[in-house]
Amino acid sequence: VIAGAHSGCGKTLVSLAIMAALRARGMSVAPFEVGPDFIDPTLHAAVCGRPSHNLDPWMCGPEACRAILLRHARGCSVAVVEGAMGLFDGVSGVSDEGSTAALAKLLGLPVALVLDARSLARSVAALALGYASFDPALPMAGLILNRVGSENHAALLREALETAPGLPSSARILGLLPRDEALALPSRHLGLVTAQDRPLDPEIVARLARWAEENLDLTRLLNACPALEFPAPEPAPAPAARARAVRIGLARDAAFCFTYAENLRLLEEAGAELVPFSPLADPALPPDLAGLYLPGRYPELHAAALAANAGLRDEIRRFCAAGRPAYAECGGFMYLMDGIRDLEGRAFPMCGVFAMQAAMMPRFAALGYREVVATRDSLFGPEWTMLRGHEFHYSSPAGADPDAQPLYRVRDRKGWTDQAEGFAKGNTLGSYIHLHLASNPDAASAFVEACRKE
């Protein structure tokens, strides 16, 4: 696990560099991300050449996290997990629930802790002592000092850590990474740019690999990693037992690509044939669809192009009006509204399934983990179906659609709320909450069956 002392310490860049360096050694790398983030996994996938999967004990539960790790690490040389926020930051300030530390303990994975060494000298030893001793149950592999300014700075940091009294062996130095502004990942619009915005070309990946190989003791880091024990693979179902595949259209382009990889696997396991299409570029939906899945991202950045593709917008509106199942979350939900209004007040027409506007706000409108309970039967199963997910968006719905009734009762970290969420209209369900279907795999089966019936 590559963890950070705090957000912004450079753990994403360090994680990518380690992944790139291990691949350059000829190793197959299985990438993972702690928590609900969608952006970093796209960068992992660009470097590793395979999808990155989220490990989130709060959303998925411990057993699902173990299963996801083992399923997608099978056949690989090494699993590399990028942490979230600070090492011990999680759902609350009173426990490590939902934190990188909790996940590392759950899975028995050693932690390489990234410290931002800018403007630090002997003080780095105090930080190291605190992090290394805060939780004795946490397996620590050592420290990676990032943004080291010079050879003299590196010597000061080594001296501080090698002579500090009481510093445990878990706080040993795994390497010192010199500051290189040319390798910085830019930020834009709600977070880091994604691999779709700025592909990591081979030259950048090679440079990242050299940065890690030349400055980190990767062999020591690998030697600290345990061998994973894999269960016997489950036999595939007999052909006669397999139900007919259900074609479900999956919005997939620069405007819609934020979906958990495990969600897609669970839908396919339940019998879905996921058929990608682009709301930006395709003039029509793929043929013979029984349902739609519209995930999120940043449709507001592509509002003009989405508005210009009027033929597809009209077809999606007719698809929903005909009662065929459609699930849309966050950006996908915005796309199904009458329109999107940007910060300059410009309005762009969207699909018009929900009679409301997505109005962009200068600050985020919602952020945090959510648990939802269905107040009646829905695409995801019967009344009382529970799911967990995460919410983060800068828009709010303006106006109210009298034919779209809130389906969810929502709980955040403080308790149950009066938040109106999960808008159901016919067989269309729209919500700002990104659900992780591993929190209740039966919901994936229910959605596929709802599409099968139509």
C-alpha positions in Angstrom: 0.0 0.0 0.0 1.4 3.4 -1.0 -0.1 5.8 1.6 0.3 9.5 2.3 0.8 11.4 5.5 -1.8 13.8 4.1 -3.6 14.7 0.9 -1.3 16.5 -1.5 1.9 14.9 -0.5 2.4 13.3 -3.9 1.2 9.7 -3.3 -0.5 9.5 -6.6 2.6 10.4 -8.5 4.7 8.1 -6.3 2.2 5.2 -6.8 2.3 5.7 -10.6 6.1 5.8 -10.6 6.3 2.6 -8.6 3.8 0.9 -10.9 5.7 2.0 -13.9 9.1 0.9 -12.5 7.8 -2.5 -11.6 6.4 -2.9 -15.1 9.7 -1.8 -16.5 11.2 -4.7 -14.6 8.9 -7.1 -16.5 6.4 -7.5 -13.7 2.6 -7.6 -14.2 1.1 -5.1 -11.8 -2.5 -5.2 -10.4 -3.4 -1.7 -9.4 -6.0 -0.8 -6.7 -7.3 2.4 -5.1 -8.4 2.8 -1.5 -11.8 4.6 -1.2 -14.4 5.9 -3.7 -12.1 7.9 -6.0 -12.6 7.5 -9.8 -9.8 9.7 -11.2 -6.7 7.9 -9.9 -7.8 4.5 -11.2 -7.9 5.9 -14.7 -4.2 6.9 -14.3 -3.3 3.5 -12.8 -4.9 1.7 -15.8 -2.9 3.9 -18.2 0.3 2.9 -16.6 -0.4 -0.8 -15.8 -2.4 -1.7 -18.9 -5.2 -3.2 -16.9 -8.2 -1.8 -14.9 -7.7 -0.5 -11.4 -10.3 -1.5 -8.8 -11.5 0.4 -5.7 -11.1 -1.2 -2.3 -13.5 0.5 0.1 -14.3 -1.4 3.3 -17.1 1.1 4.2 -18.9 0.8 0.9 -18.2 -2.8 0.1 -17.5 -4.5 3.4 -14.3 -6.5 4.4 -15.1 -9.7 2.6 -15.8 -8.0 -0.7 -12.5 -6.1 -0.4 -10.6 -9.3 0.1 -12.5 -10.9 -2.8 -11.8 -7.9 -5.1 -8.1 -7.9 -4.3 -7.6 -11.7 -4.8 -9.8 -11.8 -7.9 -7.9 -9.1 -9.8 -4.4 -9.8 -8.4 -4.5 -13.4 -9.5 -2.0 -14.1 -12.2 -0.1 -10.8 -11.5 3.4 -10.4 -10.0 2.5 -7.7 -7.5 -0.5 -5.7 -6.3 0.0 -2.0 -5.7 -2.7 -0.2 -3.7 -2.8 3.6 -3.7 -4.1 5.0 -0.4 -6.7 7.8 0.1 -6.2 11.1 2.0 -4.0 10.8 5.0 -3.0 7.3 6.3 -5.4 7.3 9.2 -8.2 9.6 7.7 -11.5 7.8 7.3 -15.2 8.1 8.0 -14.8 10.0 11.3 -12.2 11.5 13.7 -12.7 8.8 16.4 -11.7 5.6 14.5 -9.8 4.4 11.5 -12.9 3.1 9.8 -12.7 3.7 6.1 -9.1 4.7 6.2 -6.1 3.4 4.3 -4.6 2.1 7.6 -7.8 0.1 8.3 -7.6 -1.5 4.8 -3.9 -2.3 5.1 -4.6 -4.1 8.4 -7.7 -5.9 7.0 -5.7 -7.3 4.1 -2.4 -7.7 5.8 -0.5 -5.4 3.3 2.6 -3.5 4.3 2.4 0.3 4.0 5.0 2.5 2.4 4.3 6.0 3.7 4.9 9.0 1.5 6.1 12.1 3.4 6.3 15.5 1.8 9.9 16.6 2.7 9.7 20.1 1.5 10.9 22.6 4.1 11.7 19.7 6.5 15.0 18.7 8.1 15.1 17.1 11.6 11.4 17.6 12.0 10.9 14.7 9.6 12.0 12.3 12.4 9.2 13.6 14.7 6.7 13.0 11.9 8.1 9.5 11.2 8.0 8.6 14.9 4.3 9.7 15.2 3.1 7.8 12.1 5.2 4.7 12.9 4.0 4.4 16.5 0.4 5.7 16.2 -1.0 2.2 15.5 1.3 -0.7 16.5 -1.0 -3.1 14.6 -0.3 -1.5 11.3 2.3 -3.2 9.1 4.8 -0.6 8.0 7.4 -1.2 5.3 9.1 2.2 5.6 9.1 5.8 4.4 9.3 7.4 1.0 10.5 11.0 1.3 9.1 13.0 -1.6 10.0 16.5 -3.0 13.6 16.4 -1.7 15.2 19.6 -2.8 18.9 18.8 -3.1 21.7 16.4 -2.2 22.3 18.4 1.0 18.7 18.3 1.8 18.7 14.5 1.3 21.7 14.2 3.6 20.0 16.2 6.4 16.9 14.0 6.1 18.9 10.8 6.3 20.9 12.0 9.3 17.7 13.0 11.1 16.0 9.6 10.6 19.1 7.5 11.2 20.0 9.2 14.5 16.6 9.8 16.0 16.1 8.0 19.3 13.3 5.5 19.6 12.5 5.4 15.9 11.3 1.8 15.0 12.6 -0.2 12.1 9.3 0.3 10.4 10.3 4.0 9.8 13.4 3.1 7.8 14.0 5.0 4.5 12.8 3.3 1.4 14.0 6.2 -0.7 14.2 9.9 -1.3 12.6 11.3 -4.4 14.0 14.5 -5.8 11.6 17.3 -6.7 10.8 17.3 -10.4 8.2 19.8 -11.4 8.0 18.3 -14.9 6.5 15.2 -13.4 3.7 17.0 -11.5 0.1 15.9 -12.2 -2.0 19.0 -13.0 -5.3 19.7 -11.3 -8.4 20.8 -13.1 -12.1 20.8 -12.4 -12.9 18.9 -9.2 -9.5 17.1 -9.0 -6.6 15.8 -10.9 -7.0 15.5 -14.7 -7.9 12.0 -15.7 -6.1 9.7 -18.2 -8.9 10.6 -20.7 -7.9 14.3 -20.4 -4.2 14.0 -20.6 -3.0 10.5 -21.6 0.2 9.4 -19.9 2.3 8.9 -23.0 5.1 6.3 -23.0 7.8 9.0 -22.5 6.2 10.2 -19.3 5.7 6.7 -18.1 9.3 5.8 -18.8 10.4 8.9 -16.9 8.3 8.0 -13.9 9.8 4.5 -13.9 13.4 5.9 -13.9 12.5 8.4 -11.1 11.4 5.5 -8.9 14.0 3.0 -10.0 16.9 5.4 -9.4 15.7 6.7 -6.1 13.8 4.0 -4.3 14.8 0.6 -2.9 12.1 -1.3 -4.8 13.7 -4.7 -4.0 13.4 -4.0 -0.2 9.8 -2.9 -0.7 9.0 -6.0 -2.6 10.6 -8.2 0.0 8.4 -6.7 2.6 5.3 -7.9 0.7 3.6 -11.1 1.7 2.6 -13.8 -0.8 -1.1 -13.7 -1.4 -3.0 -17.0 -0.9 -5.6 -17.5 -3.6 -8.7 -19.7 -3.3 -9.4 -22.2 -5.9 -11.2 -20.6 -8.8 -14.9 -21.2 -9.0 -16.1 -23.4 -11.9 -17.9 -21.7 -14.7 -21.6 -22.4 -14.9 -22.7 -25.0 -17.3 -23.9 -23.6 -20.7 -27.4 -24.8 -20.0 -27.5 -22.9 -16.7 -26.6 -19.6 -18.3 -29.5 -17.3 -18.9 -29.8 -15.2 -22.1 -27.5 -12.2 -22.0 -29.3 -8.9 -21.6 -28.0 -6.0 -23.7 -27.5 -2.9 -21.6 -26.2 0.3 -23.1 -23.3 1.8 -21.1 -22.4 5.4 -21.7 -18.7 5.5 -22.1 -16.7 8.5 -23.4 -14.9 11.6 -22.1 -18.1 12.9 -20.5 -19.2 9.6 -18.9 -16.6 7.2 -17.5 -16.8 7.3 -13.7 -18.0 3.9 -12.7 -16.6 1.3 -10.4 -15.0 -1.5 -12.3 -16.6 -4.0 -9.8 -20.1 -2.6 -10.8 -19.5 -3.6 -14.4 -18.2 -7.1 -13.4 -21.2 -7.7 -11.1 -23.7 -6.7 -13.9 -21.9 -9.0 -16.3 -21.9 -11.8 -13.8 -25.7 -11.2 -13.4 -26.2 -11.7 -17.1 -25.6 -8.3 -18.7 -23.9 -7.7 -22.0 -22.6 -4.2 -21.5 -22.6 -2.3 -24.9 -20.6 0.9 -24.8 -21.8 4.0 -26.6 -20.9 7.6 -26.7 -23.4 10.3 -25.9 -20.9 12.8 -27.4 -20.3 11.1 -30.7 -22.8 8.4 -31.6 -25.9 9.5 -33.6 -28.0 6.7 -32.2 -28.1 4.1 -29.4 -26.8 0.6 -30.1 -29.5 -1.8 -31.4 -31.6 -4.1 -29.3 -30.9 -2.6 -25.9 -33.0 -3.7 -22.9 -31.7 -1.1 -20.5 -29.3 1.9 -20.0 -26.6 2.6 -17.5 -25.4 6.3 -17.6 -22.5 6.8 -15.1 -21.1 10.1 -14.2 -18.1 12.3 -14.8 -18.1 15.9 -16.0 -20.9 16.5 -18.6 -20.8 20.2 -17.8 -17.3 20.3 -19.5 -18.9 18.8 -22.7 -22.4 20.5 -22.4 -22.2 22.1 -25.9 -21.3 18.9 -27.6 -23.9 16.9 -25.8 -26.5 19.5 -26.6 -25.5 19.4 -30.3 -26.1 15.6 -30.5 -29.9 16.2 -30.5 -30.8 13.0 -32.3 -29.3 10.8 -29.6 -30.8 12.9 -26.8 -34.3 12.5 -28.4 -33.8 8.7 -28.7 -32.8 8.4 -25.0 -35.8 10.4 -24.0 -38.1 8.1 -26.0 -36.3 5.0 -24.6 -37.1 6.2 -21.0 -40.6 7.3 -21.9 -41.3 3.8 -23.3 -40.7 2.4 -19.8 -37.5 0.6 -20.5 -35.1 0.5 -17.5 -32.5 3.2 -17.2 -30.2 4.0 -14.3 -28.3 7.3 -14.2 -26.0 8.6 -11.5 -24.4 12.0 -11.0 -23.3 13.2 -14.4 -25.6 10.7 -16.0 -28.5 12.1 -14.0 -27.6 15.6 -15.1 -27.7 14.4 -18.7 -31.2 13.1 -18.2 -32.5 16.5 -16.9 -34.0 19.2 -19.1 -30.6 20.9 -19.3 -27.4 22.0 -17.6 -26.8 25.7 -16.6 -23.2 26.7 -16.2 -21.7 29.3 -13.9 -22.1 32.0 -16.6 -25.8 31.3 -16.8 -25.7 29.6 -20.2 -28.2 26.8 -20.6 -27.6 23.7 -22.6 -30.5 21.3 -23.4 -30.1 17.7 -22.4 -32.4 14.7 -22.7 -35.4 16.1 -20.9 -36.4 12.9 -19.0 -36.5 14.8 -15.7 -38.2 18.2 -15.7 -35.4 19.9 -13.8 -32.1 21.8 -14.5 -28.6 20.9 -13.3 -27.3 24.3 -12.1 -23.6 24.5 -11.6 -22.5 26.1 -8.3 -19.2 27.8 -7.3 -18.7 25.4 -4.4 -19.4 21.7 -4.0 -23.1 21.0 -3.2 -22.4 17.6 -1.5 -19.5 15.5 -0.5 -19.2 12.2 1.5 -20.3 8.6 2.0 -23.9 7.8 1.7 -26.1 4.8 2.7 -29.5 4.6 0.9 -32.6 2.5 1.7 -35.3 2.2 -0.9 -38.7 3.2 0.3 -40.5 1.1 -2.3 -39.8 -1.4 -5.0 -37.3 -0.2 -7.7 -34.9 -1.3 -10.4 -32.5 -2.4 -7.6 -34.9 -4.7 -5.8 -37.8 -4.6 -3.3 -38.6 -2.0 -0.7 -35.9 -1.8 2.0 -33.1 -2.6 -0.4 -29.9 -1.0 1.1 -26.9 0.2 -0.9 -23.9 2.3 -0.1 -22.0 4.8 -2.2 -20.4 8.2 -2.4 -21.6 11.7 -3.4 -19.5 14.6 -4.8 -20.9 17.2 -7.1 -20.9 20.9 -7.8 -24.4 21.1 -9.3 -27.8 21.2 -7.7 -31.2 20.4 -9.3 -33.3 23.5 -10.0 -37.0 23.0 -10.3 -39.1 19.9 -9.4 -40.5 17.2 -11.6 -43.9 16.3 -10.1 -43.7 12.9 -11.8 -40.4 12.0 -10.3 -40.7 10.9 -6.7 -37.7 10.5 -4.4 -37.0 6.8 -3.8 -34.2 6.8 -1.3 -34.0 7.5 2.4 -30.4 8.7 2.9 -28.0 8.4 5.8 -24.7 10.3 6.0 -22.0 10.1 8.7 -24.2 12.1 11.0 -27.3 10.0 10.6 -30.5 9.9 8.6 -31.2 13.0 6.6 -34.2 14.6 4.9 -32.3 14.7 1.6 -34.5 14.1 -1.5 -32.6 11.5 -3.6 -33.1 8.6 -6.0 -35.6 10.1 -8.3 -37.8 7.5 -9.9 -39.9 8.2 -13.0 -41.5 5.2 -14.6 -38.6 2.8 -15.0 -35.9 5.5 -14.9 -33.9 6.1 -11.8 -31.6 9.1 -11.4 -29.4 10.0 -8.5 -26.4 12.1 -7.6 -25.0 9.2 -5.5 -22.5 6.9 -7.1 -23.5 3.5 -5.8 -21.1 0.6 -5.3 -23.0 -2.5 -6.2 -20.6 -4.7 -4.1 -22.4 -3.2 -1.1 -25.4 -5.3 -2.2 -24.7 -7.6 -5.2 -28.4 -8.6 -5.3 -29.0 -5.1 -6.6 -27.0 -5.8 -9.8 -29.0 -9.0 -10.3 -32.3 -7.1 -9.8 -31.3 -4.4 -12.3 -30.4 -7.0 -15.0 -33.7 -8.9 -14.3 -35.7 -5.7 -14.6 -34.1 -5.1 -18.0 -34.7 -8.8 -19.0 -38.4 -8.4 -18.2 -38.8 -5.4 -20.5 
